[in-house]
Amino acid sequence: MPATFAGRCLGRLLPPLLLLLCISFSGGSPADPVMTTQDASQSQANSLTKMQLGLNESSGPDLTTQNLKQPSKQHQSNGAFLQFEILLPGPPGTLLERNISLANATTVELSCKLDPNFHLRNPQVTWKRGNETISHTTKAENSWSIKLVIVDSSKMGSYSCIVKGDEEIRATFYLHVPKIEAREKPIITYEKDTAVMVCKSDSTPMTWTWYMMRGNNPVIINESLWTDKYLISRLSANVTRLRILKLTKEDAGVYWCEAVFQLGESERKMELKVLSIMAPLKPFIAIVAEVIILVTTIILYEVYSKRKGKCTGGKGCDQTEKLKSGEGSSASHRRI
């Protein structure tokens, strides 16, 4: 009897004890609801999301936003790296020069290198910017270099390496903005006609501007102010055109285009000559005048030749002239 009662008591108390043990191991409380498999998955996903957000917040700004920011001039210059080299001593009797056209910020390395077949004992090398001595590095045996970070026009100009040994050798690099191509000879046209001027560059400038000289002062050509006189069009990114309508003699003079690059400006001048409408006729009028003079001379010569041919004997012409003179004198006596 007591054994049976004890077994019944254990059977009633065992489920609540097991439930308490499970709750204590799971870290919950008796009031917490039971978590399903779907709820557990959702909870794990939320935890991962929070962890990722926490990492982003601790690591600084969003990388995508950083990539959209415009780089500074220093960073832009590192985007392009150009290398130029002059081999010394070069062909006999030639100037060791190299022109380098730069439109945008960049990093440039200039090098002077001795020809392996040319032997120069104990070479001493000096680099100069204009007349100012600058430092350099020895890139390799018998090769000397300088590296320039060019972000504006202040670093443009001439750079020379001078190698001294048994003889002195000088090589020069010229850094400049791209040159403008245009007509070199004067543009000759006529009144009431249209003049066309074109400028182009190998690189793409940020802006194009046209100027004209009025007296001693340069004037910007603004087509919005003279819509019926000037037309400016950009044929492509690196080509611009100016058209001058209804030309007069006052339009003659000097015109030029200016291209603005990141590293400076470049310009090219042209001369316009406006001629009168009668100008093409002047050679024709001169030829006609010469023909008239020649024909008149021939006619006079023919008349003189015919008159001289009638007086072949000579006496007849003299007697005729005497008779005429006598008749004239008698007529005058009668009148008296």
C-alpha positions in Angstrom: 0.0 0.0 0.0 2.7 2.6 0.9 4.7 1.5 -2.2 1.7 2.0 -4.4 1.0 5.4 -3.0 4.6 6.5 -3.4 4.6 5.4 -7.1 1.4 7.4 -7.7 3.0 10.5 -6.1 6.2 10.2 -8.2 4.0 9.8 -11.4 2.2 13.0 -10.6 5.3 15.0 -9.7 7.7 13.8 -12.4 6.2 15.8 -15.4 6.4 19.1 -13.6 10.0 18.4 -12.5 11.0 17.5 -16.1 9.4 20.7 -17.4 11.3 22.8 -14.8 14.6 21.2 -15.8 14.0 21.9 -19.5 13.1 25.5 -18.9 16.2 26.0 -16.7 18.5 24.5 -19.3 17.1 26.7 -22.2 17.6 29.9 -20.2 13.9 30.9 -20.4 11.2 31.4 -17.9 8.0 29.6 -17.4 6.1 32.5 -18.8 8.0 32.4 -22.1 6.1 31.0 -25.1 7.4 27.9 -26.9 9.7 28.9 -29.9 9.0 27.1 -33.2 11.5 26.2 -35.9 10.4 29.2 -38.1 10.8 31.6 -35.2 14.3 30.3 -34.5 15.3 30.7 -38.1 14.0 34.3 -38.2 15.8 35.1 -34.9 19.1 33.8 -36.4 18.7 35.9 -39.5 18.0 39.0 -37.5 21.1 38.3 -35.4 23.2 38.0 -38.5 21.8 41.3 -39.9 22.5 43.1 -36.6 26.1 41.8 -36.7 26.6 43.0 -40.2 25.2 46.4 -39.4 27.4 46.6 -36.4 30.5 45.8 -38.5 29.6 48.6 -41.0 29.0 51.1 -38.3 32.3 50.3 -36.7 34.3 50.3 -39.9 33.4 53.8 -41.0 31.3 55.2 -43.9 29.8 53.1 -46.6 32.2 52.0 -49.2 29.8 52.7 -52.0 29.5 56.3 -51.0 33.2 56.6 -50.8 33.6 55.4 -54.4 31.3 58.1 -55.7 33.3 61.0 -54.2 35.5 63.0 -56.6 39.2 62.4 -56.1 41.5 65.3 -55.2 44.1 66.7 -57.7 46.7 64.6 -56.0 44.7 61.4 -56.5 43.9 62.4 -60.1 47.5 62.8 -60.9 48.2 59.3 -59.7 45.6 57.9 -62.1 48.0 58.2 -65.1 51.8 57.5 -65.1 53.8 58.4 -68.2 57.4 57.6 -68.9 59.7 59.4 -71.4 63.4 58.7 -72.1 66.1 60.2 -74.2 69.0 58.1 -75.3 72.4 59.8 -75.1 74.4 61.0 -77.0 72.0 60.6 -79.9 72.8 61.1 -83.6 75.7 63.4 -84.4 74.7 67.0 -85.0 71.1 66.7 -83.7 69.5 68.5 -80.7 68.4 66.2 -77.9 65.0 67.6 -77.3 61.6 66.1 -76.7 58.2 67.9 -76.6 55.6 66.4 -74.3 52.0 67.5 -74.5 50.0 67.2 -71.3 46.3 68.2 -71.0 45.3 66.8 -67.6 47.0 66.1 -64.2 49.4 63.2 -64.3 52.6 61.8 -63.0 55.6 61.9 -65.3 59.0 60.2 -65.2 61.7 61.7 -67.3 64.9 59.7 -67.9 68.3 60.2 -69.6 70.1 57.0 -70.5 73.6 56.5 -72.0 73.8 54.3 -75.0 75.4 51.0 -74.0 77.8 51.4 -77.0 78.9 54.9 -75.8 81.5 54.9 -73.1 81.8 57.9 -70.8 84.2 57.8 -67.9 82.9 58.9 -64.5 79.8 60.7 -65.7 78.5 63.5 -63.5 74.8 64.2 -63.9 72.8 67.4 -63.1 69.1 67.9 -63.6 67.7 71.5 -64.1 64.3 73.0 -64.3 65.0 76.1 -66.4 68.1 77.4 -64.7 67.3 75.8 -61.3 69.1 72.7 -60.2 66.8 69.9 -58.9 67.4 66.5 -57.4 67.3 63.2 -59.3 67.5 59.5 -58.8 69.7 56.8 -60.4 67.2 54.5 -61.9 69.8 52.0 -63.2 73.4 52.0 -64.3 74.0 54.9 -66.6 70.3 56.0 -66.3 69.1 59.0 -64.3 65.5 60.0 -63.7 63.2 62.5 -62.1 59.6 62.0 -61.2 57.1 64.9 -61.4 53.6 65.0 -60.0 51.9 67.6 -62.2 48.6 68.9 -61.0 48.7 72.5 -62.4 50.6 74.7 -64.8 53.3 75.6 -62.2 55.2 72.3 -63.0 55.1 72.8 -66.8 58.2 74.1 -68.6 61.7 72.7 -69.6 63.6 70.0 -67.7 67.2 69.3 -68.8 69.7 66.6 -67.8 73.4 67.5 -68.2 75.9 64.7 -68.3 79.6 65.6 -67.9 82.6 63.4 -68.5 85.0 63.4 -71.3 82.5 65.6 -73.0 79.3 67.4 -72.0 75.9 66.1 -73.2 72.6 68.0 -72.7 69.1 66.7 -73.3 65.9 68.7 -72.7 62.3 67.8 -72.2 59.6 70.4 -72.8 56.3 70.0 -71.0 53.5 72.0 -72.4 49.7 72.0 -73.0 48.4 70.7 -76.3 48.9 73.0 -79.2 46.1 74.3 -81.4 46.0 73.6 -85.1 44.6 76.3 -87.5 45.3 78.0 -90.8 48.7 79.6 -90.9 48.3 81.8 -94.0 46.0 84.8 -94.0 42.3 84.2 -94.8 41.4 86.3 -97.9 37.8 87.0 -98.8 35.6 89.7 -100.1 33.0 92.1 -98.9 29.4 90.7 -98.2 30.9 87.2 -98.2 31.3 84.8 -95.2 34.6 84.0 -93.5 35.1 80.6 -91.8 37.8 79.9 -89.2 38.5 76.4 -87.6 40.6 75.4 -84.6 41.3 71.9 -83.5 43.4 70.1 -80.9 44.6 66.5 -80.3 43.2 66.6 -76.8 39.8 67.6 -75.6 39.7 71.1 -73.8 37.3 72.0 -71.1 36.2 75.2 -72.9 36.7 77.0 -76.2 36.8 80.8 -76.5 37.1 83.1 -79.6 38.6 86.6 -79.5 39.1 89.4 -82.0 41.4 92.5 -81.9 39.7 95.9 -82.0 42.3 98.6 -82.0 44.8 97.5 -79.3 42.2 95.7 -77.1 41.2 92.0 -77.3 37.4 91.5 -77.3 35.6 88.2 -76.6 33.3 87.2 -79.4 29.9 86.6 -77.8 27.5 85.3 -80.4 24.5 86.0 -78.2 25.3 89.7 -78.6 25.9 89.5 -82.3 23.5 86.8 -83.5 23.4 88.2 -87.1 27.2 88.6 -87.3 29.0 85.7 -85.6 28.2 82.0 -85.4 30.3 79.7 -83.1 29.8 76.0 -83.3 31.6 73.0 -81.7 31.9 70.5 -84.5 33.3 67.9 -82.0 34.8 67.8 -78.6 38.2 69.0 -79.9 37.1 71.1 -82.9 35.5 74.6 -82.9 34.4 76.8 -85.8 33.8 80.6 -86.1 31.7 82.0 -89.0 31.6 85.8 -89.7 28.7 86.9 -91.8 28.2 89.9 -94.1 31.8 90.9 -94.2 32.9 94.5 -94.4 36.3 96.1 -94.5 36.0 96.8 -90.7 36.0 93.0 -90.1 39.6 92.7 -91.3 42.1 92.0 -88.5 43.4 89.4 -86.1 41.3 86.6 -84.6 42.3 83.8 -82.3 40.8 80.8 -80.5 41.8 79.8 -76.9 41.4 76.3 -75.5 41.4 75.8 -71.7 42.9 72.6 -70.4 43.3 71.4 -66.8 47.0 72.3 -66.9 46.7 75.6 -68.7 45.6 77.5 -71.8 46.6 77.3 -75.5 45.8 79.7 -78.3 46.2 80.2 -82.0 45.9 83.4 -84.0 44.7 83.9 -87.6 44.6 87.0 -89.9 41.5 88.0 -91.9 41.8 90.2 -95.0 38.6 91.6 -96.6 38.9 92.9 -100.2 36.6 95.2 -102.1 34.3 93.7 -104.7 36.2 95.6 -107.4 39.4 94.0 -106.4 39.0 90.9 -108.7 38.1 93.3 -111.6 41.3 95.3 -111.4 43.5 92.8 -113.3 40.8 92.6 -116.0 40.5 96.4 -116.3 44.3 96.6 -116.6 44.4 94.1 -119.4 41.5 95.9 -121.3 43.4 99.2 -121.0 46.5 97.6 -122.4 44.6 96.1 -125.3 43.0 99.5 -126.1 46.3 101.2 -126.1 47.8 98.6 -128.4 44.9 98.7 -130.9 45.0 102.5 -130.9 48.8 102.4 -131.6 48.3 99.9 -134.5 45.5 102.1 -136.1 47.6 105.2 -135.9 50.5 103.4 -137.5 48.3 102.1 -140.3 47.0 105.6 -141.1 50.4 107.0 -141.1 51.7 104.2 -143.4 48.9 104.7 -145.9 49.4 108.5 -146.0 53.1 108.0 -146.5 52.5 105.5 -149.3 50.5 108.0 -151.4 53.4 110.5 -151.5 55.9 108.1 -153.1 57.5 110.7 -155.4 57.9 113.4 -152.9 57.4 116.3 -155.4 53.7 115.7 -155.8 53.1 116.0 -152.1 55.2 119.2 -152.0 53.4 120.8 -155.0 50.0 119.9 -153.5 51.0 121.5 -150.2 52.2 124.6 -152.1 48.9 124.8 -154.1 46.9 124.5 -150.9 49.0 127.2 -149.2 48.6 129.5 -152.3 44.9 129.0 -152.5 44.7 129.9 -148.9 46.7 133.1 -149.3 44.7 134.3 -152.4 41.4 133.7 -150.6 42.7 135.9 -147.8 43.7 138.7 -150.2 40.2 138.6 -151.8 38.6 139.0 -148.5 40.7 142.1 -147.8 
